[in-house]
Structure formats: structure tokens, C-alpha cells
């Protein structure tokens, strides 16, 4: 009789485990550190964002007049402006790579018309400009750009502590 009870007990435990697993009793619960803001940023944040974009747009216009900021996209390139300006068009022409924001904007279809006409995808689906694969700047160039950004942002004040 003992072996039958052992078999029944094992089958019972297996069945219980199957049922509990199926209904998800032991599934991990999703955790959220903070609830999502309802409706987006607060009015104060929106005001500060608008002021920041106005200041960046003004800086972009000045850098553009000095031929330091030459965007390849129709959108404001905050990364390039805060680095003191980059010539994204020349970088594309030379095949040296582009900054991350230009790279993303090109993929999103935000290229200027004169740039867009030369954009295509290769057989691997990579974005190309005049037959050259569009890449992000090499690591050393990115480090140099971040050093420039730090210099223009009053040193470490721009770094999040």
C-alpha cells in the first residue's frame, strides 16, 4: 500500500505544481521605481524645456553664421550645438561618420533634401550616403567631442552627479 500512496503523493504534487505554474502564481511581478507621469512633463518643466530649446536654437543660428554648425538634417541637432558645432554634411561627404543625433535623424528620414537624394540602403539594410555606409563617429572622436561639450557647459556642472 505504501508505494501507491507515494505515487499518489508525487502525482498530486506534480499536478499542483503544473496548475500553479500555468496560472502564473510564481511569475515575477513587474516593478516600477516611479509611476509614469500623467500627461507628460509639468508646466514648470515645459517652460524650462521651451527656454532651453530657444537658447539652443539661438546658439545654433550663431554657430551657423560662423560656419561651425552645418547640419545634414532638418531638425535642430542639440548634440552638435552643445559641442560648439559640427559639420555633418562634410563628415558625410568624407565618410568619417556622423554624430549620434545626426545618425538617428538620418535613419528617421529627417535629412535635408540635398542629403536625402543621396541616401540609400545597402544589401544588408545599412544606411548609405553616396554608396558609403553611414556610421557614428569613432570612439576617439566622440571622446574629443564630449570634452568640448564639458568645456562649454562650465565644466562638470553639466554632468549628473
C-alpha positions in Angstrom: 0.0 0.0 0.0 2.8 2.4 0.7 4.1 2.6 -2.9 0.6 3.6 -4.1 0.4 6.5 -1.6 3.9 7.6 -2.6 2.8 7.5 -6.3 -0.4 9.4 -5.5 1.5 12.0 -3.4 4.1 12.5 -6.2 1.4 12.8 -8.9 -0.6 15.2 -6.6 2.5 17.5 -6.1 3.2 17.4 -9.8 -0.4 18.3 -10.6 -0.3 21.1 -8.0 2.9 22.5 -9.5 1.5 22.3 -13.0 -1.6 24.2 -12.0 0.2 26.9 -10.1 2.7 27.3 -12.9 0.0 27.6 -15.5 -1.9 30.3 -13.7 1.3 32.2 -13.0 1.4 32.2 -9.3 5.2 32.2 -9.3 5.7 34.6 -12.2 7.9 37.6 -11.5 6.0 40.8 -10.7 6.8 43.9 -12.7 8.3 46.6 -10.6 8.3 50.3 -11.2 10.6 52.7 -9.4 8.2 55.5 -10.2 4.8 55.8 -11.7 4.6 57.3 -15.1 3.7 61.0 -15.2 0.1 61.6 -16.3 0.0 63.7 -19.4 3.8 64.3 -19.6 6.0 66.9 -18.0 4.7 69.5 -15.6 4.0 73.1 -16.6 7.3 74.2 -15.0 9.3 71.5 -16.9 7.6 72.5 -20.1 8.5 76.2 -19.6 12.2 75.2 -18.9 12.3 72.9 -21.9 11.0 75.7 -24.2 13.5 78.1 -22.8 16.3 75.6 -23.2 15.4 74.9 -26.8 15.1 78.6 -27.6 18.6 79.1 -26.2 20.0 76.2 -28.2 18.3 77.4 -31.3 19.8 80.8 -30.8 23.3 79.3 -30.3 22.7 77.1 -33.5 22.0 80.2 -35.5 25.1 81.9 -34.3 27.3 78.9 -34.9 25.7 78.5 -38.4 26.6 82.1 -39.3 30.2 81.3 -38.2 30.1 78.1 -40.4 30.8 76.0 -37.3 27.4 74.3 -37.4 26.4 72.7 -40.7 23.6 70.2 -40.1 22.6 67.4 -42.5 19.1 67.2 -41.1 16.0 69.4 -41.0 15.9 69.1 -37.2 17.8 71.1 -34.6 20.9 69.0 -33.6 21.3 69.6 -29.9 24.3 67.4 -29.7 26.2 69.3 -32.4 25.3 72.7 -31.0 26.4 71.8 -27.4 29.7 70.6 -28.8 30.4 74.0 -30.3 29.2 73.0 -33.8 29.9 70.1 -36.2 29.9 70.0 -40.0 27.7 66.9 -40.5 27.5 67.5 -44.3 31.3 67.4 -44.7 31.6 64.4 -42.4 29.0 62.6 -44.6 30.9 63.6 -47.8 34.2 62.4 -46.3 32.7 59.1 -45.0 34.2 59.8 -41.5 31.0 59.1 -39.6 28.5 61.4 -38.0 27.4 62.4 -34.5 24.7 60.2 -32.8 21.9 62.7 -33.2 22.6 63.1 -37.0 22.8 59.3 -37.3 19.4 58.9 -35.7 17.8 61.7 -37.6 19.0 60.3 -40.9 17.5 56.9 -40.1 14.3 58.6 -39.1 14.0 60.3 -42.5 14.8 63.8 -41.3 17.6 64.5 -43.8 17.7 67.8 -45.8 16.5 67.3 -49.3 20.0 67.7 -50.8 21.2 65.0 -48.5 18.2 62.7 -48.8 18.7 62.3 -52.5 22.0 60.5 -51.9 20.8 58.3 -49.1 20.1 54.6 -49.7 20.3 51.2 -48.0 22.8 48.5 -49.0 22.1 44.8 -49.3 22.4 44.4 -45.6 19.9 47.2 -44.8 22.5 49.6 -43.6 22.0 53.3 -44.4 24.5 54.6 -47.0 25.3 58.1 -48.3 26.7 58.1 -51.9 27.5 54.4 -51.5 29.4 54.7 -48.2 27.9 53.2 -45.1 26.8 55.9 -42.6 28.4 55.3 -39.2 28.7 57.1 -35.9 32.0 58.8 -35.2 34.9 56.6 -33.9 35.4 56.4 -30.2 38.3 58.8 -30.1 36.3 61.5 -31.9 33.4 61.0 -29.6 35.6 61.4 -26.6 37.0 64.6 -28.0 33.5 66.0 -28.7 32.4 65.2 -25.1 35.5 67.0 -23.8 34.4 70.1 -25.9 30.9 69.8 -24.5 32.2 69.7 -21.0 34.3 72.8 -21.6 31.3 74.7 -23.0 29.0 73.6 -20.2 31.0 75.2 -17.3 32.9 72.0 -16.6 31.4 69.3 -14.5 28.2 71.3 -13.9 26.6 69.5 -16.8 27.5 66.1 -15.5 24.8 64.4 -13.5 26.2 63.5 -10.1 
